[in-house]
């Protein structure tokens, strides 16, 4: 995956600007609805871009308040945009293109939900259990919902326009059939991810793919009358094709993985297909067609702009579509880097051509609108947003080429203290490392989580982005003061993926790692060791009237908390001892065998027997049979009051 900042600069900056601008433009033009006031359009674009910048700055600077404020602003814009589209539908004079409003309104609702999930991720509000689920939901809501709905809705009219032919019969009815199928598919896919149900997610992806098929059928029929010839048509066709390929790849890989836990890895692998193959390519193809339409003053200027934007389009289309399999194919370096370079050339060349061709025309259009402040000019209303969007496209793709996801670190040489660091369940373990001042510290970082992670120190050193099972060495050099380290993936630090490195003269000669505030190495967020099984709390049904049980007293090293082991006295090799169940009036015969190194005994409260004889303490190697009849109903715990509990060996000596 590209880095978070360039990815969201593209999707929140360029794509969101384009969808908001052009959805209003298409609805007003094709549905013959009253245009919104120019000041409202300008205020909306300003608010949108301020919110986008706030989100980018908040996540980059790890300021949760900024991230939340920016996300809230995007939510407001999405809600206002949805209300505008619904209200304008009532005033539309042309009902033929009413399906456009349905697609754009559904896209805005998806953006609203995507912004909410994104805020939970970026501010650290998502718990470790929910983080990967919310991440998967966020990706699908934004790419399949916000972008997918908007693009598919636009293609019903834009595709025939790029081919220079009329809209095929049945297009409107196909659009009305496709939207419910797409919406149900998105809801099922997102619901399956949130509920951790693989079959539900697969059903949603299949339903969404069916919706795409229904939507594309009338577009394919148009090809019977006119073949694609220019850059816009070819890029729109290729982009739509990559959308179908991405959904298919995700469904197949999730089915092969056999577990919903594979969603982060599966979705992360197809995100480049969605972003570069589908989103960026459709954006460039649409702008190639639309910029001359809204900015050209007359046929001559329209033709001149179209020719300028079409220069070298065959090479650009080829490079962009070659880039997708290179970036998303999981190839070793340098092939992904070559792929991003191809993508940067294919997209970036268009940006240069567009800026050179449209800025002079846009400036002339802005001057002419000064004398008509109450009239909405497409050139004046869209130029600022288009220019800003195009600029961040180049920034996004260029920054993505600098990713170090496959980078390798030089092996550590010389004496150093090495600490094993693991990342799982959105936590870094150990969370605290204590070392003497001047110690050369090396962290061997392993990602055990399904989400990608890295580790960055406040001194500047960092690991590459690690996928599940990957390991990297992080040499921090000689440590002479306290340091902080964290996962640099967006939102992970706020979610609690941090660790502290402390120096203390009192630290041992070797590195000590533990969590603060426990004193015994207890990490409350850690996972149990491999092979550990929880105690079954279910009680076996009482059978018979005489219960004979033999309990062996032993001393064992047990894991009493994740990663923490203690020497324990056990009864029946468990601490606390097993649960003995019977009915009132049943007879119990318990044989106690002392296999430990000191004297032990049991006091069965339900037996009401004297502890000095029938339940006396027995020495190592001895055995004693306890016999009693249970006369009272209820639960009782049994302890051994005669067992000494030295402070050097915390113990538990209980049975039930």
MIRO-543041 format. One line per 2 residues: number of its first residue (from 1); their letters; for each residue y, x, z of C-alpha. Coordinates in pm, 1 decimal, always signed. Each point is the difference from the previous one (the first is absolute). Layout:
N
NUM = A = Y,X,Z ~ ...
//
This chain:
656
1 = XX = +0.0,+0.0,+0.0 ~ +354.6,+112.3,-59.7
3 = XX = +214.1,+47.2,+306.6 ~ +135.5,-306.4,+177.1
5 = XX = +365.4,+63.3,-81.9 ~ -29.7,+34.4,-379.6
7 = XX = -249.6,-284.5,-16.3 ~ +234.8,-238.1,+178.7
9 = XX = +304.3,+132.7,-183.2 ~ -174.2,-117.4,-314.6
11 = XX = -134.7,-332.9,+129.3 ~ +283.9,-98.7,+234.3
13 = XX = +275.5,+166.1,-201.8 ~ -67.7,-32.2,-370.7
15 = XX = -257.9,-278.0,-18.2 ~ +150.5,-232.4,+261.2
17 = XX = +346.9,+33.3,-154.3 ~ -143.8,-75.1,-341.8
19 = XX = -198.4,-304.8,+113.6 ~ +290.3,-153.3,+192.3
21 = XX = +244.8,+57.6,-286.2 ~ -218.2,-105.2,-289.0
23 = XX = -166.2,-296.8,+170.1 ~ +342.6,-155.7,+55.7
25 = XX = +102.6,+89.1,-355.0 ~ -311.4,-155.6,-157.5
27 = XX = +16.3,-315.4,+210.4 ~ +369.2,-57.0,-74.5
29 = XX = -36.3,+75.9,-371.4 ~ -329.0,-167.6,-88.9
31 = XX = +19.7,-296.0,+237.6 ~ +366.9,-58.9,-83.8
33 = XX = +94.9,-10.4,+362.7 ~ +346.8,+67.5,+140.4
35 = XX = +62.5,+368.7,+55.0 ~ +57.7,+122.7,+356.1
37 = XX = +350.0,+121.4,+86.5 ~ +61.5,+362.5,-89.7
39 = XX = +102.5,+83.3,+355.8 ~ -324.7,-141.1,+137.5
41 = XX = -198.4,+211.7,-243.6 ~ +193.9,+312.3,+96.2
43 = XX = -31.8,-72.3,+372.7 ~ -374.0,-57.4,-34.3
45 = XX = -54.0,+328.1,-186.1 ~ +209.7,+191.2,+251.7
47 = XX = -193.2,-152.2,+292.7 ~ -331.6,+70.4,-171.0
49 = XX = +74.6,+364.3,-69.6 ~ +147.5,+58.6,+345.2
51 = XX = -322.5,-140.2,+148.4 ~ -211.4,+220.7,-226.6
53 = XX = +197.3,+311.9,+93.7 ~ -26.3,-93.3,+368.6
55 = XX = -378.3,-31.2,-24.2 ~ -32.6,+331.6,-184.8
57 = XX = +224.3,+176.9,+250.5 ~ -160.4,-165.7,+302.5
59 = XX = -355.8,+95.7,-91.3 ~ +98.3,+349.7,-111.8
61 = XX = +195.7,+64.3,+321.4 ~ -260.9,-184.4,+210.4
63 = XX = +258.0,-240.6,+143.1 ~ -180.7,-327.7,+60.9
65 = XX = +322.4,-198.1,+47.8 ~ +127.1,+98.1,-344.2
67 = XX = -334.0,-76.8,-159.6 ~ -13.8,-340.8,+165.8
69 = XX = +360.0,-80.4,-95.1 ~ -59.4,+94.5,-362.8
71 = XX = -320.9,-201.2,-16.3 ~ +178.2,-298.7,+154.6
73 = XX = +267.4,+27.7,-269.2 ~ -264.8,-1.3,-273.5
75 = XX = -160.1,-305.9,+161.1 ~ +335.0,-180.8,-7.5
77 = XX = +56.6,+93.4,-365.4 ~ -350.2,-121.6,-90.1
79 = XX = +55.0,-328.7,+183.6 ~ +342.3,-56.7,-160.9
81 = XX = -140.9,+83.6,-343.3 ~ -282.3,-250.1,+49.1
83 = XX = +240.5,-274.8,+108.9 ~ +225.8,+75.0,-298.6
85 = XX = -288.4,-32.8,-245.2 ~ -121.5,-325.1,+152.9
87 = XX = +348.0,-152.0,+3.7 ~ +79.3,+107.4,-355.3
89 = XX = -315.5,-172.9,-122.5 ~ +157.4,-335.1,+85.6
91 = XX = +305.3,+77.4,-212.2 ~ -185.2,+145.3,-298.9
93 = XX = +62.3,-178.9,-327.7 ~ -301.7,+153.7,-174.5
95 = XX = -336.0,-82.2,+162.0 ~ -211.2,+183.7,-256.0
97 = XX = +27.4,+327.5,+189.0 ~ -28.8,-145.6,+347.2
99 = XX = -312.5,+208.6,+61.5 ~ +224.3,+305.9,+22.3
101 = XX = +153.4,-130.4,+321.0 ~ -346.1,-54.1,+151.2
103 = XX = -105.5,+357.0,-72.7 ~ +326.6,+151.6,+125.7
105 = XX = +7.4,-213.3,+314.8 ~ -361.9,+92.6,+79.0
107 = XX = +88.1,+364.7,-54.4 ~ +289.6,-29.3,+246.1
109 = XX = -227.9,-153.6,+263.0 ~ -239.6,+293.3,-48.8
111 = XX = +291.8,+241.9,+42.2 ~ +96.8,-173.6,+323.4
113 = XX = -354.2,+34.2,+138.3 ~ -21.6,+357.3,-129.2
115 = XX = +324.2,+90.8,+174.2 ~ -130.6,-140.4,+329.6
117 = XX = -323.8,+200.7,-20.3 ~ +192.1,+307.5,-112.2
119 = XX = +232.3,-31.0,+299.5 ~ -299.9,-13.0,+233.9
121 = XX = -133.4,+320.2,-157.7 ~ +330.5,+187.3,-18.0
123 = XX = +116.7,-80.8,+352.4 ~ -332.1,+78.8,+168.4
125 = XX = -51.7,-359.7,+111.2 ~ -346.7,-5.0,-156.4
127 = XX = -279.6,+87.5,+241.7 ~ -266.6,+252.9,-105.4
129 = XX = -248.8,-279.4,-62.8 ~ +241.1,-191.3,-222.1
131 = XX = +173.7,+287.3,-176.2 ~ -243.6,+42.9,-292.1
133 = XX = -28.6,-378.1,-40.0 ~ +376.3,-47.9,-14.6
135 = XX = +28.6,+295.2,-237.5 ~ -251.0,-154.6,-240.1
137 = XX = +174.3,-337.1,+23.4 ~ +339.8,+162.7,-58.5
139 = XX = -116.6,+178.0,-315.4 ~ -150.8,-315.7,-149.0
141 = XX = +295.8,-221.8,+88.0 ~ +249.6,+235.4,-161.5
143 = XX = -195.8,+116.9,-305.0 ~ -212.3,-304.9,-86.9
145 = XX = +245.5,-254.0,+142.1 ~ +361.2,+110.5,-34.7
147 = XX = -42.8,+218.1,-308.3 ~ -306.6,-168.2,-153.2
149 = XX = +130.1,-358.1,+14.7 ~ +342.6,+100.4,-131.0
151 = XX = -137.9,+204.1,-290.1 ~ -259.8,-255.9,-109.6
153 = XX = +255.6,-281.3,+16.3 ~ +244.8,+198.4,-211.3
155 = XX = -259.2,+96.7,-261.5 ~ -43.4,-361.1,-112.4
157 = XX = +341.1,+22.1,-166.1 ~ +66.8,+374.4,-26.0
159 = XX = -326.4,+84.4,-181.5 ~ +64.3,-225.9,-305.1
161 = XX = +359.2,+126.2,-4.9 ~ -109.8,+362.9,-28.6
163 = XX = -232.6,-96.3,-285.3 ~ +271.7,-197.0,-176.3
165 = XX = -200.1,-321.9,-15.3 ~ +6.5,-346.8,+151.6
167 = XX = -161.7,-92.8,+330.4 ~ -354.3,-120.6,-62.0
169 = XX = -93.4,-360.7,+63.7 ~ -159.6,-53.1,+337.7
171 = XX = +184.5,+288.6,+166.0 ~ +176.5,-223.6,+252.9
173 = XX = -321.4,-179.5,+96.0 ~ -182.4,+334.3,+31.7
175 = XX = +277.4,+122.5,+228.5 ~ -28.1,-309.5,+219.1
177 = XX = -377.0,+48.9,+25.5 ~ +21.4,+373.6,+66.7
179 = XX = +246.5,-7.4,+289.8 ~ -216.4,-197.6,+249.4
181 = XX = -300.6,+218.6,-82.9 ~ +202.7,+317.8,+50.8
183 = XX = +149.9,-130.6,+325.0 ~ -338.9,-102.4,+141.8
185 = XX = -143.8,+337.7,-99.1 ~ +280.1,+185.4,+176.2
187 = XX = -32.8,-213.2,+315.0 ~ -377.0,+51.7,+11.2
189 = XX = +26.2,+375.2,-58.5 ~ +268.1,+46.2,+266.5
191 = XX = -179.7,-232.9,+240.1 ~ -326.4,+188.6,-50.1
193 = XX = +167.7,+330.7,+77.3 ~ +170.5,-136.8,+313.0
195 = XX = -321.4,-166.3,+118.7 ~ -211.7,+306.1,-93.2
197 = XX = -226.0,-208.8,-225.1 ~ -119.6,+185.0,-308.2
199 = XX = -138.0,-304.7,-181.2 ~ +329.7,-184.4,+43.2
201 = XX = +196.6,+295.1,-137.4 ~ -234.0,+30.1,-297.7
203 = XX = +30.2,-373.6,-65.4 ~ +378.3,+32.9,+5.3
205 = XX = -0.9,+290.2,-245.9 ~ -234.9,-191.3,-231.6
207 = XX = +223.9,-306.0,+18.9 ~ +310.8,+209.5,-70.3
209 = XX = -172.9,+161.9,-299.1 ~ -84.9,-348.2,-128.7
211 = XX = +366.2,-96.5,+32.4 ~ +106.2,+306.4,-197.2
213 = XX = -251.1,-95.5,-269.7 ~ +136.0,-354.1,-22.4
215 = XX = +354.1,+135.7,-27.1 ~ -83.3,+260.3,-264.6
217 = XX = -197.3,-226.0,-235.2 ~ +308.5,-159.4,-167.6
219 = XX = +162.4,+343.1,-19.9 ~ -301.0,+137.1,-185.9
221 = XX = +8.0,-293.9,-241.9 ~ +347.1,+103.2,-105.8
223 = XX = -149.9,+322.8,-137.3 ~ -166.5,-204.5,-273.3
225 = XX = +340.2,-50.5,-159.7 ~ +178.5,+325.6,+79.5
227 = XX = -116.4,+349.2,+98.7 ~ +192.5,+208.7,+255.7
229 = XX = +221.5,+258.0,-168.6 ~ +273.1,+122.4,+235.5
231 = XX = -0.4,+175.5,+338.8 ~ +65.1,-315.7,+203.1
233 = XX = -301.5,-185.8,-134.5 ~ -237.7,+293.2,+38.6
235 = XX = +113.4,+80.2,+354.3 ~ -19.2,-363.7,+111.2
237 = XX = -349.5,-27.7,-147.0 ~ -117.8,+326.3,+156.5
239 = XX = +153.8,-86.4,+336.3 ~ -165.5,-341.3,+13.1
241 = XX = -329.4,+162.2,-94.4 ~ +29.2,+246.6,+287.4
243 = XX = +58.0,-294.1,+239.0 ~ -336.1,-145.9,-96.3
245 = XX = -167.1,+340.8,+17.1 ~ +140.8,+65.6,+347.9
247 = XX = -124.8,-333.3,+138.8 ~ -342.5,+58.3,-157.6
249 = XX = -27.8,+356.1,+133.8 ~ +97.3,-111.5,+349.7
251 = XX = -257.2,-280.5,+1.7 ~ -280.2,+223.6,-128.6
253 = XX = +75.1,+285.0,+239.8 ~ +24.2,-237.5,+295.3
255 = XX = -331.0,-158.8,-99.1 ~ -167.5,+340.6,-31.7
257 = XX = +145.8,+116.8,+333.4 ~ -164.2,-298.5,+167.4
259 = XX = +252.9,-20.6,+282.3 ~ +347.4,-140.3,+51.5
261 = XX = +81.9,+321.2,+188.4 ~ +17.3,+173.3,-338.9
263 = XX = +311.6,-198.5,-100.3 ~ +250.3,+279.8,+81.1
265 = XX = -192.2,+255.8,-203.7 ~ -70.4,-240.2,-286.8
267 = XX = +353.5,-136.3,-20.4 ~ +150.7,+346.7,+37.5
269 = XX = -199.4,+113.8,-302.4 ~ +127.8,-281.1,-224.7
271 = XX = +362.9,+0.1,+118.6 ~ +96.5,+258.2,-269.0
273 = XX = -146.7,-233.6,-263.8 ~ +209.4,-289.1,+131.3
275 = XX = +316.1,+206.2,+36.9 ~ +0.3,+227.8,-304.5
277 = XX = -221.5,-183.5,-247.4 ~ +115.3,-354.4,+75.9
279 = XX = +330.8,-16.3,+188.9 ~ +197.0,+295.1,-139.4
281 = XX = -124.1,-52.3,-355.3 ~ +79.7,-371.7,-2.6
283 = XX = +344.9,+73.5,+145.9 ~ +79.4,+252.4,-273.4
285 = XX = -142.5,-224.6,-272.3 ~ +202.4,-298.5,+119.7
287 = XX = +322.7,+199.8,+25.1 ~ -57.2,+141.1,-347.8
289 = XX = +6.6,-355.5,-131.5 ~ +261.8,-151.7,+228.7
291 = XX = +272.6,+262.2,+31.9 ~ +113.7,-26.2,-362.9
293 = XX = -4.0,-381.1,+30.2 ~ +234.5,-23.7,+298.9
295 = XX = +215.5,+305.3,-67.0 ~ +34.7,-4.1,-378.5
297 = XX = +320.6,-159.6,-135.6 ~ -107.9,-125.3,-338.0
299 = XX = -293.9,+74.9,-230.9 ~ +114.7,+350.7,-90.5
301 = XX = +24.7,+120.8,+358.5 ~ -323.3,-177.6,+89.0
303 = XX = -179.8,+183.9,-279.5 ~ +157.0,+331.8,+97.5
305 = XX = -107.4,-34.9,+363.9 ~ -352.7,-100.3,-99.6
307 = XX = -31.9,+303.8,-224.6 ~ +128.5,+230.9,+274.3
309 = XX = -250.5,-132.4,+255.5 ~ -288.9,+22.5,-247.3
311 = XX = +29.9,+371.3,-72.0 ~ -334.2,+171.8,+38.6
313 = XX = -156.6,-312.6,+147.9 ~ -348.0,+75.3,-134.7
315 = XX = -15.3,+327.9,+191.6 ~ +141.1,-160.7,+315.3
317 = XX = -252.3,-283.3,-6.0 ~ -283.4,+246.5,-59.2
319 = XX = +108.8,+227.8,+285.7 ~ +43.3,-289.6,+245.0
321 = XX = -344.8,-143.8,-68.8 ~ -168.0,+340.4,+3.2
323 = XX = +158.8,+59.1,+340.1 ~ -169.8,-297.0,+165.7
325 = XX = -365.2,+119.2,-13.3 ~ +107.7,+354.9,+83.1
327 = XX = +186.1,-112.3,+312.9 ~ -246.7,-265.7,+116.8
329 = XX = -329.5,+157.2,-104.7 ~ -52.4,+210.8,+311.4
331 = XX = -7.3,+322.2,-203.9 ~ +46.6,+344.1,+158.3
333 = XX = +326.6,+184.0,-38.2 ~ +187.7,+54.8,-225.6
335 = XX = -94.6,-316.2,-194.2 ~ +180.8,-247.3,+233.8
337 = XX = +311.9,+218.2,-16.3 ~ -22.8,+4.4,-380.1
339 = XX = -33.6,-378.1,+9.1 ~ +315.1,-41.2,+207.7
341 = XX = +180.0,+238.5,-235.3 ~ -104.6,-217.5,-295.0
343 = XX = +121.3,-307.5,+185.5 ~ +331.9,+165.7,+83.3
345 = XX = +50.2,+92.2,-365.8 ~ -94.2,-346.1,-124.9
347 = XX = +221.4,-187.1,+247.3 ~ +271.9,+260.5,+46.3
349 = XX = +69.4,+37.2,-371.0 ~ +68.7,-372.0,-23.1
351 = XX = +239.4,+24.0,+295.2 ~ +201.4,+271.2,-171.3
353 = XX = +12.3,-195.4,-324.4 ~ +95.5,-320.8,+180.1
355 = XX = +280.6,+154.3,+201.1 ~ +147.4,+175.9,-304.2
357 = XX = -14.5,-315.1,-210.8 ~ +101.2,-271.8,+245.1
359 = XX = +263.2,+147.7,+231.4 ~ +279.7,+5.4,-262.5
361 = XX = -88.1,-354.5,-109.0 ~ -21.6,-120.9,+360.3
363 = XX = +339.8,+148.2,+80.2 ~ +156.5,-181.3,-294.4
365 = XX = -168.2,-322.4,+114.1 ~ +133.3,+43.3,+353.6
367 = XX = +355.2,+42.6,-131.5 ~ -17.7,-318.9,-203.6
369 = XX = -113.7,-204.9,+298.8 ~ +307.9,+89.0,+205.9
371 = XX = +193.9,-276.4,-175.8 ~ -275.2,-257.2,+58.2
373 = XX = -90.5,+28.2,+370.5 ~ -167.2,-341.3,+20.9
375 = XX = -240.5,+56.5,-286.0 ~ -332.4,+173.1,+58.4
377 = XX = -51.1,+272.4,-258.8 ~ -358.0,+126.6,-32.5
379 = XX = +133.8,+346.5,-70.1 ~ +226.1,+7.1,+302.8
381 = XX = -252.3,-168.2,+228.0 ~ -291.8,+226.8,-83.7
383 = XX = +141.3,+339.1,-90.9 ~ +38.2,+126.0,+356.7
385 = XX = -346.2,-109.3,+105.5 ~ -162.2,+133.2,-316.7
387 = XX = +168.9,+339.5,+27.9 ~ -97.0,+32.0,+366.5
389 = XX = -353.9,-109.9,-74.3 ~ -41.6,+241.8,-289.5
391 = XX = +127.8,+287.1,+211.2 ~ -256.4,-56.9,+274.4
393 = XX = -278.9,-26.1,-258.3 ~ +61.8,+363.0,-92.6
395 = XX = +29.2,+94.1,+367.9 ~ -323.9,-178.8,+84.5
397 = XX = -211.7,+155.6,-271.9 ~ +154.0,+345.2,+37.2
399 = XX = -57.1,+9.5,+375.2 ~ -354.5,-124.0,-47.4
401 = XX = -82.3,+309.1,-206.6 ~ +69.5,+219.5,+302.4
403 = XX = -274.7,-159.7,+214.3 ~ -231.0,+242.6,+176.9
405 = XX = -295.6,-232.1,+53.9 ~ -244.1,+267.4,-122.1
407 = XX = +177.7,+302.2,+147.8 ~ -208.0,+261.0,+179.2
409 = XX = +109.8,+222.4,+285.9 ~ -64.1,+370.8,+26.9
411 = XX = -289.7,+79.5,+236.5 ~ +110.6,+113.4,+344.1
413 = XX = -43.9,+368.1,+74.1 ~ +39.0,+176.5,+331.3
415 = XX = -60.4,-118.0,+355.5 ~ +102.7,-356.9,+70.4
417 = XX = -91.4,-290.2,+223.4 ~ -136.7,-284.3,-212.3
419 = XX = +6.3,-362.8,+106.0 ~ -201.2,-269.3,-175.1
421 = XX = +230.0,-291.1,-82.5 ~ -130.3,-330.4,-131.0
423 = XX = +183.4,-298.3,-142.0 ~ -154.5,-344.1,+30.4
425 = XX = +98.5,-355.6,+92.2 ~ +366.8,+97.6,-52.1
427 = XX = -14.8,+257.1,+280.3 ~ +4.0,+380.9,+20.1
429 = XX = -251.1,+150.4,+240.1 ~ +66.8,+188.0,+214.3
431 = XX = +346.3,-140.7,+44.2 ~ +105.6,+290.6,+223.2
433 = XX = -85.6,+370.0,-14.6 ~ +89.7,+237.7,+287.8
435 = XX = +16.2,+372.1,-76.6 ~ +148.0,+312.7,+161.6
437 = XX = +330.6,+116.5,-153.7 ~ -43.3,+236.8,-293.4
439 = XX = -340.0,-135.9,-104.3 ~ -65.1,-6.6,-371.9
441 = XX = -115.7,-353.7,-64.3 ~ -201.1,-125.7,-294.3
443 = XX = -83.5,-368.3,-40.1 ~ -309.2,-94.7,-197.6
445 = XX = +97.9,-349.0,-111.8 ~ -264.7,-247.1,-118.0
447 = XX = +74.4,-351.5,-121.1 ~ -273.6,-239.9,+113.0
449 = XX = +200.7,-309.5,-89.8 ~ -19.4,-207.5,-317.2
451 = XX = +377.5,+33.3,-36.0 ~ +146.1,+325.1,-139.0
453 = XX = +171.0,+216.9,+262.3 ~ +169.4,+335.8,+38.9
455 = XX = +136.8,+198.2,+294.3 ~ +352.8,+137.9,+11.0
457 = XX = +148.5,+213.8,+277.1 ~ +366.0,-1.8,+98.8
459 = XX = +7.6,+369.4,-90.7 ~ -55.6,-91.4,-367.0
461 = XX = -368.1,+80.0,-56.9 ~ -213.6,-280.6,-134.9
463 = XX = -341.0,-72.9,-141.9 ~ -56.2,-157.2,-340.8
465 = XX = -71.6,-371.1,-18.3 ~ -360.1,-37.8,+117.6
467 = XX = -237.5,-273.0,-106.4 ~ -293.0,-110.3,+213.4
469 = XX = -230.3,+291.3,+82.6 ~ +240.9,+272.3,-116.1
471 = XX = +100.5,+291.7,+225.8 ~ +291.9,+244.9,-8.2
473 = XX = +116.5,+288.6,+219.9 ~ +352.3,-6.6,+139.1
475 = XX = +114.7,+340.6,+128.6 ~ +296.5,-53.6,+232.8
477 = XX = +36.9,+368.8,+87.4 ~ +96.4,+121.2,+346.3
479 = XX = +107.3,-294.7,+216.1 ~ +275.9,+79.8,+248.5
481 = XX = +130.7,-348.1,+76.1 ~ -94.1,-364.7,-12.4
483 = XX = -52.1,-158.2,-342.1 ~ -70.3,-339.0,-150.7
485 = XX = -226.7,-82.4,-292.9 ~ -62.4,-326.6,-176.4
487 = XX = -148.9,-167.2,-305.5 ~ +267.7,-3.3,-267.7
489 = XX = -134.0,-300.8,-190.4 ~ +261.6,-273.0,+8.9
491 = XX = -30.0,-211.2,+313.9 ~ -285.4,+200.4,+154.4
493 = XX = +221.9,+192.0,+241.8 ~ +158.3,-324.2,+118.6
495 = XX = -349.7,-145.6,+39.2 ~ -88.0,+273.4,+252.7
497 = XX = -147.7,+285.2,-205.2 ~ +164.8,+281.4,+196.9
499 = XX = -109.3,+299.7,+203.7 ~ +173.2,+235.8,+244.3
501 = XX = -48.4,+375.5,+32.1 ~ +107.1,+127.5,+342.5
503 = XX = +32.3,+354.0,+127.1 ~ -59.5,+78.7,+366.4
505 = XX = -60.8,+332.8,+178.6 ~ -254.2,-183.6,+214.7
507 = XX = -209.4,-95.2,-303.2 ~ -344.5,+155.0,-26.3
509 = XX = -72.6,+302.1,-214.7 ~ -154.3,-232.6,-254.9
511 = XX = +161.0,-302.6,-151.7 ~ -18.8,-320.0,+203.9
513 = XX = +29.1,-332.1,-171.4 ~ +39.3,-331.8,+174.4
515 = XX = +219.3,-303.2,+30.6 ~ +281.5,-7.3,+255.8
517 = XX = -12.5,-222.8,+301.0 ~ -376.1,-5.4,+48.6
519 = XX = -86.9,+338.0,+148.0 ~ -359.1,-16.0,-126.8
521 = XX = +33.4,+13.0,-376.4 ~ -3.8,-377.1,-39.3
523 = XX = +133.7,-128.1,-331.6 ~ +37.1,-375.7,+33.7
525 = XX = +20.6,-43.5,-376.0 ~ -295.3,+222.6,-88.6
527 = XX = -327.6,-111.2,-152.1 ~ -333.3,+56.9,+179.2
529 = XX = -212.1,+297.5,-97.3 ~ -259.7,-36.6,-276.7
531 = XX = -317.2,-162.6,+129.1 ~ +172.0,-181.8,+287.1
533 = XX = -98.9,-364.8,+29.6 ~ +172.6,-266.0,+209.7
535 = XX = -178.5,-167.5,+290.0 ~ -147.7,-332.8,-95.6
537 = XX = +163.2,-256.9,+225.9 ~ -249.7,-273.0,-81.1
539 = XX = -242.0,-91.6,+280.9 ~ -367.1,-36.2,-80.7
541 = XX = -138.8,-346.0,+85.2 ~ -190.7,-15.5,+331.1
543 = XX = -376.4,-8.0,-54.8 ~ -273.0,-57.5,+259.2
545 = XX = +40.4,-22.3,+374.4 ~ -83.4,+360.9,+92.2
547 = XX = +219.9,+275.7,-138.2 ~ -136.3,+354.2,+15.5
549 = XX = +237.3,+279.0,-98.3 ~ -21.8,+376.8,+37.0
551 = XX = +329.9,+184.9,+28.8 ~ +24.3,+376.3,-25.9
553 = XX = +299.2,+168.1,+161.4 ~ +124.8,+289.9,-214.9
555 = XX = +305.7,+217.4,-45.0 ~ +134.8,-6.4,-357.6
557 = XX = +306.7,+106.4,-196.1 ~ +137.2,-325.4,-140.3
559 = XX = +297.0,-75.7,-222.9 ~ +217.5,-211.4,+226.9
561 = XX = +292.2,-19.1,-245.6 ~ +55.3,+117.3,-358.7
563 = XX = -57.3,+376.0,+6.8 ~ -25.3,+12.8,+382.4
565 = XX = -336.5,+77.7,+167.2 ~ -80.4,-0.6,+371.3
567 = XX = -302.5,+69.4,+218.7 ~ -127.2,-339.6,+114.0
569 = XX = -274.9,-139.6,+224.3 ~ -191.4,-254.1,-204.3
571 = XX = -248.6,-276.8,+80.2 ~ -233.2,-71.9,-290.7
573 = XX = +194.4,+269.9,-192.4 ~ +316.6,-213.5,-8.5
575 = XX = +316.4,-8.8,+207.2 ~ +49.5,-260.6,+124.2
577 = XX = -365.9,-92.7,+27.7 ~ -177.8,-276.7,-189.2
579 = XX = +52.5,-370.3,+65.5 ~ -297.5,-167.9,+169.3
581 = XX = -11.9,-373.8,-58.2 ~ -207.3,-272.1,+165.0
583 = XX = +12.3,-345.2,+150.4 ~ +39.2,-106.7,+360.9
585 = XX = -338.1,+35.8,+166.5 ~ -123.3,+276.9,-233.7
587 = XX = -170.2,+307.8,+146.5 ~ +138.7,+346.6,-81.4
589 = XX = -200.2,+322.2,+31.5 ~ +215.1,+301.5,-88.4
591 = XX = -149.3,+346.6,+11.7 ~ +259.8,+271.5,+52.1
593 = XX = -99.6,+348.9,-115.3 ~ +233.2,+283.1,+100.5
595 = XX = +5.5,+259.1,-280.3 ~ +334.8,+139.3,+110.9
597 = XX = +82.1,+303.6,+214.3 ~ +112.0,-188.5,+311.7
599 = XX = -90.8,-307.1,+205.1 ~ +74.7,-346.5,-144.1
601 = XX = -49.5,-361.3,+96.0 ~ +90.1,-351.7,-110.4
603 = XX = +137.4,-292.4,+195.8 ~ -88.8,-328.6,-169.5
605 = XX = +252.4,-245.0,+140.2 ~ -203.0,-293.3,-128.2
607 = XX = -298.7,+114.1,+202.9 ~ +172.1,-14.0,+340.2
609 = XX = -222.7,+283.5,+126.3 ~ +90.4,+273.0,+244.3
611 = XX = +107.7,+322.1,-174.8 ~ -158.4,+231.9,+258.7
613 = XX = -367.3,-84.9,-69.0 ~ -82.1,-230.1,-295.2
615 = XX = +288.1,+148.0,-200.9 ~ +18.9,+343.5,+153.3
617 = XX = +109.1,+318.0,-174.9 ~ -283.4,+197.4,-160.7
619 = XX = -8.3,+372.9,-68.0 ~ -44.6,+167.3,-341.0
621 = XX = -349.3,-61.2,-142.3 ~ -66.8,-305.2,+220.2
623 = XX = -41.7,-362.4,-100.6 ~ +44.6,-326.3,+190.1
625 = XX = -72.1,-363.7,-88.9 ~ +260.0,-261.3,+96.6
627 = XX = -134.1,-354.8,+34.2 ~ +211.9,-308.7,+64.5
629 = XX = +40.5,-362.6,-101.3 ~ +332.9,-113.4,-150.0
631 = XX = +127.8,-293.8,+206.2 ~ +360.2,-26.0,-127.4
633 = XX = +140.3,-69.1,-349.0 ~ +278.1,+211.3,-148.3
635 = XX = +64.1,+358.7,-103.0 ~ +15.1,+293.5,+235.1
637 = XX = +48.6,+372.6,-41.7 ~ -222.3,+243.6,+178.7
639 = XX = +121.9,+331.9,+132.8 ~ -143.5,+295.7,+187.0
641 = XX = +230.7,+56.9,+299.3 ~ -203.9,+296.6,+121.9
643 = XX = +63.9,+198.7,-321.4 ~ +269.2,+263.3,+60.6
645 = XX = +265.4,+21.8,-270.2 ~ +146.3,+352.4,+2.9
647 = XX = +342.6,+34.5,-155.1 ~ -127.9,+269.1,-232.8
649 = XX = -242.0,-243.8,-163.0 ~ +139.4,-349.9,-62.5
651 = XX = -303.2,-228.5,+10.2 ~ -110.6,-357.8,-24.1
653 = XX = -317.8,-115.8,+170.8 ~ -31.9,-370.1,-74.6
655 = XX = -243.9,-257.4,-130.7 ~ +16.2,-377.1,-39.5
//
